[in-house]
Amino acid sequence: MTGYQVRETRHAVGGHVFRLRVLSDKQQFADPDGHGARIGISSAQWSLFGQVWPAGRLLAQAMQRFDIVGKRILEIGCGIGLASLVLQKRGADVVASDIHPLAEVFLAYNAALNGLPALHYRQLRWDTPLPSLGRFDAIVASDVLYERDSADLLSALIERHACVRAEVVITDPGRGNSARFSHMLAAQGFAVDAAPCPMDDGDPPPHRGRLLHYQRGMAA
């Protein structure tokens, strides 16, 4: 027995329909050995990884258009990992990461569900250095600036893992912490382009978030 219930959803990205196993609702919870609690995941937060959020769909759509040639790409806070699956289908060199103890299981299942090879995955705490992860040409994420200290943690993570010439792509629903994050990345030499990005897959609800695209050491 898993202790939680799941359902299957479908999401169109770039003319392809991705099938995803997700948690059946936001009330699911199963942490029998206390592992989630030990790494700081409360019962209220536990189910959040197991949904496909609007910002996650927006990132997936952005990754369908993203230039992947010659780039090593890291998705942080991947959750169900739709964006990483889109990149995997396109043949990108992508590593998905999250802190949740079940993210890897769901990601592996969903890759197989869509006929894709298993993705490279690393469990990654934003506050703990992981030198073996290496550096990346692009770091992408959706809705990760949800707390005030998120900007500090993520900017430090990017400093550890971004190449000298690098891009950072964040889809942000407007929780109020992006300005601080942009300021901290500017101190690392990144320039930012922020643009409103409506959904292009035709699915409700409409999303009024922004796509934040940071670049360092690259031509405009």
Secondary structure, 3 states (H helix, E strand, C coil): CCCCCEEEEEEEECCEEEEEEEECCCCCCCCCCCHHHHCCCCHHHHHHHHCCCHHHHHHHHHHHHCCCCCCEEEECCCCCCHHHHHHHHCCCEEEEEECCCCHHHHHHHHHHHCCCCCCEEEECCCCCCCHHHCCEEEEEEECCCCCCCHHHHHHHHHHHHEEEEEEEEEEECCCCCHHHHHHHHHCCCCEEEEEECCCCCCCCCCCCCEEEEEEECCCC
